Amino acid sequence: MHGMTDEHIEKTKSAIESAGNIPPDKKAELLDLLSNLRPAIAKVSEAHHGHAQSIARLVEASAEETIGAQKKPELIKKLLHELKQSAESFEGSHPELVAFVTKYTALLSALGI
């Protein structure tokens, strides 16, 4: 059930770990956030599997775009915006997910643009 979302998070972690253009302290911060995001997404997944998968996909896509060689600031902004919007629909039921996503998007935003 959580296979796909876990896969997205794992791919994101690997991409961040191998990225040569992220300072080590930011890398550690992002990896830490991803570790917290995983259980938060899993919780959402219990009742809203499709939404959880979409959030996990956006987490992965936004990281890939941010650390990719071909920076596309508009696309990064769009992905981060979509990710925040997806998470904000769970503000009432899963505030921890929203908190982690907010920190994650802020960090990526600072790195990518």
C-alpha positions as CSV (number, residue, x, y, z in Angstrom):
1,M,0.0,0.0,0.0
2,H,2.7,2.5,0.9
3,G,5.1,1.1,-1.6
4,M,4.9,3.8,-4.2
5,T,5.1,6.7,-1.7
6,D,8.1,5.1,-0.1
7,E,9.7,4.7,-3.4
8,H,9.3,8.4,-4.2
9,I,10.8,9.3,-0.9
10,E,13.7,6.9,-1.4
11,K,14.4,8.2,-4.9
12,T,14.4,11.7,-3.5
13,K,16.8,10.8,-0.7
14,S,19.2,9.2,-3.2
15,A,19.0,12.2,-5.5
16,I,19.8,14.6,-2.7
17,E,22.6,12.4,-1.3
18,S,24.4,12.3,-4.6
19,A,23.8,15.9,-5.5
20,G,27.1,17.8,-5.8
21,N,25.5,21.2,-5.7
22,I,23.9,21.1,-2.3
23,P,25.9,22.2,0.7
24,P,26.4,19.4,3.3
25,D,24.4,21.2,6.0
26,K,21.4,21.7,3.7
27,K,21.7,18.1,2.5
28,A,21.4,16.9,6.1
29,E,18.5,19.2,6.7
30,L,16.6,18.0,3.6
31,L,17.3,14.3,4.4
32,D,16.1,14.9,8.0
33,L,12.9,16.5,6.6
34,L,12.4,13.5,4.3
35,S,12.7,11.1,7.2
36,N,9.9,13.0,8.9
37,L,7.8,13.4,5.8
38,R,7.7,9.6,5.2
39,P,5.5,8.7,8.2
40,A,3.4,11.8,7.8
41,I,2.6,10.9,4.2
42,A,2.0,7.3,5.3
43,K,-0.6,8.5,7.8
44,V,-2.4,10.5,5.1
45,S,-2.2,7.5,2.8
46,E,-4.4,5.4,5.1
47,A,-7.4,7.5,4.3
48,H,-6.4,9.3,1.1
49,H,-4.1,7.1,-0.9
50,G,-4.3,9.0,-4.1
51,H,-3.5,12.3,-2.4
52,A,-0.6,10.8,-0.5
53,Q,0.9,9.4,-3.7
54,S,0.5,12.8,-5.4
55,I,2.3,14.5,-2.5
56,A,5.2,12.0,-2.6
57,R,5.5,12.4,-6.4
58,L,5.7,16.2,-6.0
59,V,8.3,15.8,-3.3
60,E,10.4,13.8,-5.7
61,A,9.8,16.0,-8.8
62,S,10.5,19.2,-7.0
63,A,13.8,17.9,-5.6
64,E,14.9,16.5,-9.0
65,E,14.2,19.9,-10.6
66,T,15.9,21.8,-7.9
67,I,19.2,19.8,-8.0
68,G,19.1,19.1,-11.7
69,A,21.7,20.6,-14.0
70,Q,19.0,22.4,-16.1
71,K,17.5,24.8,-13.7
72,K,14.0,25.9,-14.7
73,P,12.9,28.4,-12.0
74,E,9.4,28.6,-13.3
75,L,8.9,24.9,-13.2
76,I,10.4,24.6,-9.7
77,K,8.1,27.4,-8.4
78,K,5.1,25.6,-10.0
79,L,6.0,22.2,-8.4
80,L,6.7,23.7,-5.0
81,H,3.4,25.6,-5.2
82,E,1.5,22.4,-6.2
83,L,3.2,20.5,-3.4
84,K,2.2,23.1,-0.8
85,Q,-1.4,23.2,-2.1
86,S,-1.7,19.4,-2.0
87,A,-0.4,19.4,1.6
88,E,-2.5,22.3,2.8
89,S,-5.7,20.4,2.1
90,F,-4.7,18.3,5.1
91,E,-4.1,21.3,7.4
92,G,-7.0,20.2,9.7
93,S,-6.4,16.5,9.8
94,H,-2.6,16.2,9.4
95,P,-0.9,19.5,10.5
96,E,2.5,17.7,10.9
97,L,2.5,16.9,7.1
98,V,1.8,20.6,6.3
99,A,4.6,21.7,8.7
100,F,7.2,19.4,7.1
101,V,6.1,20.2,3.5
102,T,6.3,23.9,4.3
103,K,9.9,23.6,5.6
104,Y,10.8,21.3,2.7
105,T,9.5,23.7,0.1
106,A,11.2,26.7,1.8
107,L,14.5,24.8,1.8
108,L,14.3,23.8,-1.9
109,S,13.1,27.2,-2.9
110,A,16.2,28.7,-1.2
111,L,18.5,26.2,-3.0
112,G,16.8,26.4,-6.4
113,I,16.3,30.0,-7.2
